[in-house]
């Protein structure tokens, strides 16, 4: 039986399948010089994003919208802070393009 939850996870999985090659192409275009540990950090951040979104909207769907929105706000701040740190780490080894 197809439910709203299964459709949501199907869409999230399909989008993840598009994010992976797009991330590789974007890193190559920006000249980030990605190593395995940088890919690991970026993948961990993305998995944390998915986990937070799934968890928060599940709580909202279970009838606790106030708690879900508070968690979404709190975790959003955490993701932004971690994302800024990740961008700084990724840009640290960036190769400059000569004009």
N, C-alpha and C positions, 0 to 999 in steps of 0.2 A: 504494500500500500504506500502510495506516495503522499507524504505530508509536507507541510510548509518547512519543517526543520530539515528534511532530507533534500529539498530543493535548495535551501539556503547553503547547506554544506556542499552540494554539487556545484553551485555557482562559485563558492569560495575556493574549492579545489581547482576549478577551471581557471579562475583568475590567478591562482598561485602558479599554475602551469604557464601562464603568460608572463608573470612577473620574473621568473627565473631567467629566461633568455633576454628579456628586456634589461634586467640588471647587468647581465654580462656585457651586452652591447653598450649600455650607458657608461659602465666603468671603463670600457675600452675607449669610447669616444672622449671621455674626460681625462684620459691618461692617468688613471689612479694607481696603476701598478699593483694590482690586487694580488696578494699572497693568500695561502690557504687559511691563515689565521684571520685575515680580514674578511674573507668569505664566511668564516665561521661566526665572527661577530655580527656581520650583516644578517646572516641567516637566523641567529639567535634573536636579534632585535625583531625580525619579521615574525618569527614564531611567537614571541611575546606579544606582539601586536594582535595576531590572530587569537591567541589565548584570551587576552583581555576583552576583545570584542565579543567572542563567543560567550565568555563567562558573564559579562555585563548584560548583554541582551537576553541571555537565558534567564537571568534574575529578573529583568524587566518583564519578560514573558510569563514568568511564574507568578506575577501579581504583586511584585515589590518594586514599582517604578521609582520611588524616591531613593531606595537603597541602590538600585542599579545605576541611576543617574549620578549619585554621589560617587560611587565606585568608578564610573566612567570618567568623571571629572578628575578624580584623584589619580587614577591610572594614566589618564591622558597627560597630566603634568609629568609623571614619571617617564612616559614614553618620549615626550618632547625633550626632556633633559638628557635621557640616554641617546636620543637621536642626534642631538647637537654634539654630544661627545663622540659619537660614532663618525659623524661627518668630519670632525676635527682630526680624528685618527686616520680616516681614509685620505684626507687631503694632505696629511703630513708627508707622505711619500710621493706626492703628485709630481709627474714629469711636466715641466713647462714646455709649451709649444713655442717654437721660434717663429717669428713673423717675417 
